[in-house]
Amino acid sequence: MKAATLVDQIIIDQAAGLRRLFGNRSARSISFVHALRESDSAMNVARTANILANHGHSVLIVDEHGGPESVTSITGQEPQYDLFDVFVGDCALADIVIKATARISIVPAARAAREFGLGEVDIQQRMAACMAELGARAEFVLVDGVVRHGDVSLLAKAADHLALVTRPAGPAVGETCRLLRSLHSHGGREDIEIVLEGPATDIGGSAGRTVFQNIKATVLRHLDLSLHLLGTLHGNGADDVADGLLTRLTGRREASSQDSDVVRLRGMFSPSGLFESVV
């Protein structure tokens, strides 16, 4: 076989392997993005992961924030590497995973979220490949997503589902509308989950459903979006959100032709990088 033909076959095999990962895994990936980040935002992601783990599921948290009041800081461990280091080929994904508990792992990704933007070559395909690799390592992938300059990170957008965490009143309402407009216009998202947080008197039970319907009605006057209430966060409980993840959300969305076009990913990662479990 000629060298060029052999290389072509390797490319085809890797693309097929990635598509198998996308299609056959039942992993559920969801990004949590906060309209206005609070001091307990990371803790709520950690609590959600803990509930899923208590149900016997493996969970991988992608921490795009880092520093104080981040999911990584909750573990008390100091990360040596970041997901960025995997993308540039300095280490393998296994090298950066922090083991928090027997069923919960954390991937530091603050630098990756900061460094990678729309100007990068084939960035959307690269993020899709990254999410596929993460999904091969856990039943649930929870991204604690970052918002910069009014837009959500590219890795957070690559998750199967995206949940916007918001409060029913105050500045969070305006920021929620701005983020929804950005996600719809620039992220191509038409199906978004909503998580309400606040006092139980404001969002508990039927009150939460009323608040959600009001948000939905307001949004639909301006945007053609499909909004769903994933759950509520009040007090120290994340049970409602975890229940939504367990009972309603399925695995990945149907891949578009663009999502499946992964042939150009060849050569973008080192042999010890993101393709290590695909080939």
Secondary structure, DSSP 8 states (H G I E B T S, - for coil): --HHHHHHHHHHHHHHHHHHHHHH---EEEEEEESS--TTHHHHHHHHHHHHHHTT--EEEEESS-STTSHHHHHT---S--HHHHHTTSS-HHHH-EE-SSSEEEEE-HHHHHH--TTSTTHHHHHHHHHHHHHTS-SEEEEE--EETTEE-HHHHTSSEEEEEE-SSTHHHHHHHHHHHHHHHTS---EEEEEEES-HHHHSTHHHHHHHHHHHHHHHTT---EEEEEEEEBTTB-HHHHHHHHHT--S-----HHHH--GGGTTSS-TTSTTTTT-
